[in-house]
Amino acid sequence: MSSKGNPWFDKWAKLAKEKGYPARSVFKLMEIQKKYKLIRPGFRVLDLGASPGSWSQYACEIVGPLGKVVGVDLEPVKFSSKLFTFIQKDIFELTMDDFRALGIEEFDLILSDMAPKTTGIEVTDHVRSVELVHGALELSKTLLRKGGSMVVKIFDGSELTRVRKEFEKIFKNVIIFRPSATRKGSKELFILAINKL
């Protein structure tokens, strides 16, 4: 369904604009934060699939002057801050040197709102989503500190149980969460992987 003329989309998009965020997706992260408090003052946060910048903007508000947010995306972001650095790059091409250049060896939290360009074919979209999730999980093995956490978007489907088990090998607590700001009928879910072992 097109977002144009969709009252659900319009409500959240309008609210995002009123509050100064580039996209309505921020409300999903706000709900996760309100319930689980995964972003904290002073944290170093990696935001994968950061464009247009709502999640990074919200994270900067919480981490404060002692924190740092690094966004990665192929598309540019519509947000800037002294606390924010943007890397325009494919996440599968990231190296440790990208972060060492910023004086960062590891992160406290990794966020990923990445989604594939959807085809409308649920199985295909699910498989492509899982590939992005795996990319984020691989990065967490080297970039996320012990005790750190992740928030990763995934499209629901046949691979969800297996993917969850992969996270459970690395994290103490794994939760599948569907924010109330998610469009009705959407396959979108979030994996909350808490406390890296």
C-alpha positions in Angstrom: 0.0 0.0 0.0 1.2 3.5 -0.8 1.9 5.7 2.1 0.2 8.6 0.3 -3.3 9.0 1.7 -2.7 6.4 4.4 -4.1 8.0 7.6 -1.8 5.8 9.8 1.3 7.0 7.9 0.1 10.6 7.8 -0.5 10.6 11.6 3.1 9.5 12.5 4.8 11.4 9.7 3.0 14.6 10.7 4.0 14.1 14.3 7.6 13.5 13.3 7.7 16.7 11.4 6.2 18.6 14.3 8.9 17.3 16.6 11.7 18.0 14.1 12.6 14.5 13.1 13.2 13.6 9.4 11.1 10.4 9.6 8.3 8.7 11.5 10.5 5.7 12.3 11.8 7.6 15.3 8.7 6.7 17.2 9.5 3.0 17.0 12.9 3.6 18.7 11.3 5.9 21.2 9.0 3.1 22.3 11.8 0.6 22.6 13.9 3.1 24.6 11.0 3.9 26.9 10.5 0.2 27.7 14.1 -1.1 27.7 16.4 2.0 28.3 19.1 0.7 25.9 20.5 4.1 25.0 22.2 5.8 27.9 24.2 9.1 28.5 27.8 8.8 27.4 27.2 5.8 25.1 28.9 5.3 21.8 26.1 4.3 19.4 26.5 2.8 15.9 23.4 3.4 13.7 23.3 1.2 10.6 21.0 2.2 7.8 20.9 5.7 9.4 19.3 7.7 6.6 17.4 10.0 6.8 18.7 10.4 10.4 15.8 10.2 12.9 17.3 7.4 14.9 20.7 9.1 15.1 19.1 12.4 16.0 17.1 10.8 18.9 20.2 8.8 20.0 22.3 12.0 20.2 19.6 13.6 22.4 20.1 10.8 24.9 23.9 10.1 24.8 24.6 13.8 25.4 27.9 15.7 25.3 30.0 12.8 26.5 28.5 10.4 24.0 29.0 9.7 20.3 26.8 8.5 17.5 28.1 7.2 14.2 25.7 6.7 11.3 26.3 4.5 8.3 24.2 4.4 5.1 24.5 4.5 1.3 22.1 7.4 1.3 22.9 10.8 3.0 21.3 11.8 6.2 19.2 15.0 6.9 20.7 15.6 10.3 23.9 17.0 11.8 25.3 17.4 15.3 28.7 17.8 17.0 28.0 14.4 18.5 27.3 12.7 15.1 29.6 11.4 12.4 28.3 10.0 9.2 30.0 7.3 7.0 28.5 7.0 3.5 29.3 3.4 2.8 27.8 -0.1 2.3 27.7 -1.9 5.7 29.3 -5.0 4.2 32.3 -2.9 3.2 33.0 -1.4 6.7 36.4 -2.1 8.3 37.8 -1.4 11.7 39.9 1.4 10.1 36.6 3.3 9.5 36.1 3.6 13.2 39.7 3.8 14.4 39.9 7.0 12.3 37.2 8.3 14.6 39.0 7.2 17.7 36.5 4.4 18.4 37.4 0.8 19.0 34.0 -0.5 20.1 30.4 0.6 20.7 28.0 0.3 23.6 25.0 -0.1 21.3 24.3 -1.0 17.7 21.1 0.1 16.1 19.9 -1.1 12.7 16.8 0.1 11.0 18.1 -1.3 7.7 15.5 -2.8 5.3 15.9 -4.1 1.7 14.2 -2.4 -1.2 11.0 -4.4 -1.1 9.7 -6.4 -4.0 6.2 -7.1 -2.6 7.1 -10.8 -2.6 7.2 -11.7 1.1 9.6 -14.6 0.9 12.1 -12.6 -1.2 11.8 -9.5 1.1 12.3 -11.7 4.2 15.4 -13.4 2.8 16.9 -10.0 1.9 16.1 -8.6 5.3 17.8 -11.6 7.0 21.0 -10.9 4.9 21.1 -7.4 6.4 20.5 -8.7 9.9 23.4 -11.1 9.4 25.6 -8.2 8.3 24.7 -6.3 11.5 25.3 -9.4 13.7 28.7 -10.0 12.1 29.7 -6.4 12.8 28.6 -6.8 16.5 31.2 -9.6 17.0 34.0 -7.1 16.6 32.5 -3.7 17.2 30.2 -4.2 20.2 31.7 -4.3 23.7 31.0 -7.1 26.1 27.7 -6.3 27.8 26.6 -4.2 24.9 23.2 -4.5 23.1 21.6 -4.3 19.7 18.3 -3.3 18.1 17.9 -4.8 14.7 14.9 -4.7 12.3 13.9 -7.9 10.5 10.9 -8.8 8.3 9.0 -11.7 9.9 9.2 -15.0 8.1 10.4 -18.6 8.1 14.0 -17.8 9.1 13.1 -15.8 12.2 13.5 -18.6 14.7 16.9 -19.6 13.3 18.1 -16.0 13.3 16.9 -15.6 16.9 19.0 -18.6 17.9 22.1 -17.1 16.3 21.6 -14.0 18.5 21.0 -16.2 21.6 24.5 -17.7 21.1 26.0 -14.2 21.6 23.6 -12.3 23.8 22.2 -13.1 27.3 18.6 -11.9 26.5 16.9 -11.8 23.0 13.4 -10.3 22.6 11.3 -10.0 19.5 9.4 -6.7 19.7 6.8 -5.1 17.5 6.4 -1.3 18.2 2.9 0.1 18.2 3.9 2.7 15.6 4.4 -0.2 13.1 1.9 -0.2 10.2 -1.0 -2.7 10.5 -0.2 -5.6 8.3 3.5 -4.9 8.2 5.9 -7.8 8.6 8.4 -5.5 10.4 9.7 -6.7 13.8 12.7 -5.8 15.9 15.2 -8.1 17.5 16.4 -6.6 20.9 19.6 -8.4 21.7 20.7 -7.4 25.2 23.9 -7.9 27.1 26.6 -9.4 24.8 28.3 -12.3 26.4 
